[in-house]
Amino acid sequence: MSKCPKCEMTISRFRMERIKAQESGSALLWNCLAYNCPHCGTVVSMQIDPILVRDEIVAEVKASLSRQ
């Protein structure tokens, strides 16, 4: 099993949280997921939310196709 780098408790499941991330000096915001330790809340990992990215791509493709 994995251990939290802060509290060193065993992690069998993460607590996911949707957050926004912004590159320094940019106005662009990204929809992200933070994977938190369920014991102490430390962010163990982050990534761009793949489900929201997929939904945005599908919406853009549908909009593009309907304009043709």
N, C-alpha and C positions, 0 to 999 in steps of 0.2 A: 504494500500500500504506500501511497504518497504521504509525505508529511508537509505541513505548513512551514514555510521558512521562518515565520515569526514566532508562532506559539508552539511549533513542533508537534502539534496534535495530528493524529492520523486523519487523512481526508479520504472518505469513500465517495462523497458527493460534494459538488461545488454549489454555491448559491450564485445564481446568475442575476446580473443587474444591467438594464439598458442604460447607457450613458452616451453623451456626445463627446467627441474628441475633436480638437482643433490643432492644426499645425501652427507652430509659432510664426507670427507675422501674416497669417492667412485668415480670411473671413470664412473660409469653407469649413463646415461642420460635418463630421462623419457620425453615422449611427453605429454605435459599438456595443459589444457585450463585455462586461467585466466578470471574471470568474473569481469569486471571493471565498475565502476560508469560512466554513459555516460556524466555526468556533469563535474566531476573533475578528472576522470581517476584513482581513488583509486581502488586498487585490493580488491574486497569484498570477493572473494572466488577463490579457485583453485581446480582442480581435474585432474587425469590422463585422457587423451583423450580417451573415450571409443570407438570411431569409429576407431581410429588408432590401438588400442589394438585388436579390432575384426579383422581388416584387416591383422594384423601381425599373429594372430592365424590361420586364414583361409589359409594364404600363407604357414605357417609351416606345417599344416595338409596336404595340397595339395602336397607339396614337399615330405613329408614323404610317402604318399600313392603312389606317382609316382615312388619311389625307390623300392617298394615292388614287 
